[in-house]
Amino acid sequence: MDFIKNISTRFPILQKLEHDYKIPKEYSFLSIILLVLILIMSTPIGPIITSLTGVIVPLRETLLVLKQVNPNKDETRHLLIFWLVFGLLTSLDAYSRFITSFIPLFYTIKFLVLVYIGPFRFQGTKFIYDNFISKVPQEWFVGSDGVDKAVRKAGEVVNEGVGKIRDKKSD
């Protein structure tokens, strides 16, 4: 609870609510988070809130890094990985109806992932890179014939997987 108290002291409006209405700022903070999660899960503005949240903090950090003469290598790596993951998650939005039919909490999960990997201090991108991105076979994106061969090979793998799914459905 001390962690939440420390975070809630950063917002003057929460302190004003506590002073004027005697509502502890921690409860106001938790109520706002709960309200945002409910909005994301149950309204059409969930994707908008998720995308804005995923852009605002990293965009600020990106602009600060771009203005540095000698940017920190770790910050630069963090931002590259973040924008890679953000692009991947945003491209999934094109299939949102399909995805949300299987994963109803898709936008809530996306929101939480973006909040975790967005700020540099959480080191979320390091976790994502070490556990997922670094496991992608290098042949998928750098083949002996370049990108074309890697794309063809990835397409073959996808087609093979789709074929297996079709075979299981026909059984």
C-alpha contacts under 8 A as a table, 3 or more apart, distances in Angstrom:
res1	aa1	res2	aa2	distance
1	M	4	I	5.17
1	M	5	K	6.16
1	M	26	E	7.97
2	D	5	K	4.87
2	D	6	N	6.10
3	F	6	N	5.15
3	F	7	I	6.34
4	I	7	I	5.10
4	I	8	S	5.99
4	I	26	E	6.11
4	I	29	F	7.88
5	K	8	S	5.12
5	K	9	T	6.27
5	K	25	K	7.31
5	K	26	E	5.53
6	N	9	T	5.43
6	N	10	R	7.19
7	I	10	R	5.64
7	I	11	F	7.77
8	S	11	F	5.74
8	S	14	L	6.75
8	S	15	Q	7.98
8	S	25	K	6.05
8	S	26	E	5.96
8	S	29	F	6.11
9	T	12	P	7.04
9	T	14	L	7.37
9	T	15	Q	6.78
9	T	25	K	7.47
11	F	14	L	5.57
11	F	15	Q	6.82
12	P	15	Q	5.06
12	P	16	K	6.22
13	I	16	K	4.95
13	I	17	L	6.19
14	L	17	L	5.03
14	L	18	E	6.20
14	L	25	K	5.16
14	L	28	S	6.55
14	L	29	F	7.15
15	Q	18	E	5.03
15	Q	19	H	6.16
15	Q	25	K	6.05
16	K	19	H	5.01
16	K	20	D	5.94
17	L	20	D	5.23
17	L	21	Y	5.53
17	L	22	K	6.92
17	L	23	I	6.32
17	L	24	P	7.93
17	L	25	K	7.12
17	L	28	S	7.92
18	E	21	Y	5.60
18	E	22	K	4.61
18	E	23	I	4.61
18	E	24	P	5.24
18	E	25	K	5.59
19	H	22	K	5.61
19	H	23	I	7.67
23	I	27	Y	6.98
23	I	28	S	6.90
24	P	27	Y	5.48
24	P	28	S	6.57
25	K	28	S	4.98
25	K	29	F	6.05
26	E	29	F	5.07
26	E	30	L	6.19
27	Y	30	L	5.12
27	Y	31	S	5.96
28	S	31	S	5.02
28	S	32	I	6.20
29	F	32	I	5.22
29	F	33	I	6.39
30	L	33	I	5.09
30	L	34	L	6.13
31	S	34	L	5.04
31	S	35	L	6.05
32	I	35	L	5.01
32	I	36	V	6.18
33	I	36	V	5.15
33	I	37	L	6.26
34	L	37	L	5.13
34	L	38	I	6.17
35	L	38	I	5.07
35	L	39	L	6.13
36	V	39	L	5.04
36	V	40	I	6.14
37	L	40	I	5.04
37	L	41	M	6.13
37	L	108	T	6.69
38	I	41	M	5.12
38	I	42	S	5.91
38	I	43	T	7.95
39	L	42	S	5.43
39	L	43	T	5.42
39	L	45	I	7.10
39	L	46	G	5.90
40	I	43	T	6.13
40	I	44	P	7.77
40	I	45	I	6.72
40	I	46	G	3.62
40	I	47	P	6.92
40	I	49	I	6.90
40	I	50	T	7.29
40	I	107	Y	6.49
40	I	108	T	6.06
41	M	46	G	6.36
41	M	105	L	6.39
41	M	107	Y	6.84
41	M	108	T	6.10
42	S	46	G	7.30
43	T	46	G	5.74
44	P	47	P	6.92
45	I	48	I	5.16
45	I	49	I	6.23
46	G	49	I	5.20
46	G	50	T	6.07
46	G	107	Y	6.63
47	P	50	T	5.02
47	P	51	S	6.08
47	P	107	Y	6.27
48	I	51	S	5.21
48	I	52	L	6.09
49	I	52	L	5.22
49	I	53	T	6.01
50	T	53	T	5.21
50	T	54	G	6.08
50	T	107	Y	6.72
50	T	108	T	7.82
50	T	110	K	7.06
50	T	111	F	5.05
51	S	54	G	4.98
51	S	55	V	6.19
51	S	90	T	7.86
51	S	111	F	7.88
52	L	55	V	5.14
52	L	56	I	5.98
53	T	56	I	5.64
53	T	57	V	7.12
53	T	111	F	7.33
53	T	114	L	7.45
53	T	115	V	7.21
54	G	57	V	7.02
54	G	58	P	7.10
54	G	86	F	7.32
54	G	111	F	7.18
54	G	114	L	5.25
54	G	115	V	6.72
54	G	118	G	6.72
55	V	58	P	5.70
55	V	59	L	5.60
56	I	59	L	5.27
56	I	60	R	6.30
57	V	60	R	5.27
57	V	61	E	6.35
57	V	118	G	6.46
57	V	119	P	6.54
58	P	61	E	4.92
58	P	62	T	5.88
58	P	79	L	7.23
58	P	82	F	7.85
58	P	118	G	5.49
58	P	119	P	6.48
59	L	62	T	4.95
59	L	63	L	6.15
60	R	63	L	5.25
60	R	64	L	6.29
61	E	64	L	5.11
61	E	65	V	6.19
61	E	119	P	7.89
62	T	65	V	5.13
62	T	66	L	6.10
62	T	79	L	6.68
63	L	66	L	5.05
63	L	67	K	6.33
64	L	67	K	5.27
64	L	68	Q	6.63
65	V	68	Q	5.26
65	V	71	P	5.76
65	V	72	N	7.80
65	V	75	E	7.47
65	V	76	T	7.22
66	L	69	V	7.96
66	L	71	P	7.38
68	Q	71	P	5.30
71	P	75	E	7.35
71	P	76	T	6.89
72	N	75	E	5.33
72	N	76	T	6.28
73	K	76	T	5.15
73	K	77	R	6.14
74	D	77	R	5.09
74	D	78	H	6.03
75	E	78	H	4.95
75	E	79	L	6.21
75	E	120	F	6.83
76	T	79	L	5.19
76	T	80	L	6.24
77	R	80	L	5.12
77	R	81	I	6.20
78	H	81	I	5.32
78	H	82	F	6.03
78	H	120	F	6.71
78	H	123	Q	7.76
78	H	125	T	5.80
78	H	126	K	7.10
79	L	82	F	4.93
79	L	83	W	6.08
80	L	83	W	5.37
80	L	84	L	6.18
81	I	84	L	5.00
81	I	85	V	6.21
81	I	125	T	6.07
81	I	129	Y	7.16
82	F	85	V	5.23
82	F	86	F	5.93
82	F	117	I	6.51
82	F	118	G	6.59
82	F	125	T	6.16
83	W	86	F	4.86
83	W	87	G	5.86
84	L	87	G	5.23
84	L	88	L	6.29
85	V	88	L	5.03
85	V	89	L	6.13
86	F	89	L	5.15
86	F	90	T	5.91
86	F	114	L	7.38
87	G	90	T	5.05
87	G	91	S	5.99
88	L	91	S	5.17
88	L	92	L	6.47
89	L	92	L	5.12
89	L	93	D	6.87
89	L	110	K	7.23
90	T	93	D	5.19
90	T	94	A	7.67
91	S	94	A	5.85
91	S	95	Y	7.92
92	L	95	Y	5.43
92	L	96	S	6.44
93	D	96	S	4.67
95	Y	98	F	5.46
95	Y	99	I	6.10
96	S	99	I	4.96
96	S	100	T	5.74
97	R	100	T	5.27
97	R	101	S	6.17
98	F	101	S	5.31
98	F	102	F	6.94
99	I	102	F	5.40
99	I	103	I	5.75
99	I	104	P	7.65
99	I	106	F	7.15
100	T	103	I	4.63
100	T	104	P	4.49
100	T	105	L	6.94
100	T	106	F	5.91
101	S	104	P	6.01
103	I	106	F	5.42
105	L	108	T	5.19
105	L	109	I	6.09
106	F	109	I	5.18
106	F	110	K	6.01
107	Y	110	K	4.85
107	Y	111	F	5.89
108	T	111	F	5.00
108	T	112	L	6.22
109	I	112	L	5.16
109	I	113	V	6.09
110	K	113	V	5.10
110	K	114	L	6.08
111	F	114	L	5.22
111	F	115	V	6.13
112	L	115	V	5.08
112	L	116	Y	6.08
113	V	116	Y	5.06
113	V	117	I	6.12
114	L	117	I	5.21
114	L	118	G	5.44
115	V	118	G	5.29
115	V	119	P	7.21
116	Y	119	P	7.05
116	Y	122	F	6.45
116	Y	124	G	5.58
117	I	120	F	7.39
117	I	122	F	6.76
117	I	123	Q	6.72
117	I	124	G	4.14
117	I	125	T	5.16
118	G	122	F	7.87
118	G	124	G	7.42
118	G	125	T	7.85
119	P	122	F	5.91
119	P	123	Q	7.52
119	P	124	G	8.00
120	F	123	Q	5.59
120	F	124	G	7.63
123	Q	126	K	5.43
123	Q	127	F	6.88
124	G	127	F	5.19
124	G	128	I	6.31
125	T	128	I	4.90
125	T	129	Y	5.93
126	K	129	Y	5.15
126	K	130	D	5.95
127	F	130	D	5.25
127	F	131	N	5.95
128	I	131	N	5.44
128	I	132	F	5.55
128	I	133	I	6.61
129	Y	132	F	5.50
129	Y	133	I	4.67
129	Y	134	S	5.63
130	D	133	I	6.62
130	D	134	S	5.64
130	D	135	K	7.70
131	N	134	S	6.67
131	N	135	K	6.83
132	F	135	K	5.36
132	F	136	V	7.06
133	I	136	V	5.58
134	S	137	P	7.93
136	V	140	W	7.34
137	P	140	W	5.67
137	P	141	F	7.79
138	Q	141	F	5.70
138	Q	142	V	5.79
138	Q	143	G	7.54
139	E	142	V	5.11
139	E	143	G	4.86
139	E	150	A	6.36
140	W	143	G	6.72
140	W	150	A	4.75
140	W	151	V	7.07
140	W	153	K	7.17
140	W	154	A	6.47
141	F	146	G	7.75
141	F	147	V	5.97
141	F	150	A	5.45
141	F	151	V	7.46
142	V	146	G	5.63
142	V	147	V	5.94
142	V	150	A	6.50
143	G	146	G	4.81
143	G	147	V	6.35
143	G	149	K	6.21
143	G	150	A	5.56
144	S	149	K	7.70
145	D	148	D	6.81
145	D	149	K	5.61
145	D	150	A	7.87
146	G	149	K	6.00
146	G	150	A	6.76
147	V	150	A	5.03
147	V	151	V	6.10
148	D	151	V	5.18
148	D	152	R	6.21
149	K	152	R	5.06
149	K	153	K	6.04
150	A	153	K	5.08
150	A	154	A	6.10
151	V	154	A	5.09
151	V	155	G	6.12
152	R	155	G	5.03
152	R	156	E	6.23
153	K	156	E	5.05
153	K	157	V	6.31
154	A	157	V	5.09
154	A	158	V	6.26
155	G	158	V	5.07
155	G	159	N	6.09
156	E	159	N	5.04
156	E	160	E	6.02
157	V	160	E	5.08
157	V	161	G	6.22
158	V	161	G	5.06
158	V	162	V	6.16
159	N	162	V	5.03
159	N	163	G	6.05
160	E	163	G	5.04
160	E	164	K	6.32
161	G	164	K	5.14
161	G	165	I	6.35
162	V	165	I	5.06
162	V	166	R	6.21
163	G	166	R	5.08
163	G	167	D	6.14
164	K	167	D	5.04
164	K	168	K	6.26
165	I	168	K	5.17
165	I	169	K	6.28
166	R	169	K	5.08
166	R	170	S	6.19
167	D	170	S	5.21
167	D	171	D	6.40
168	K	171	D	5.26
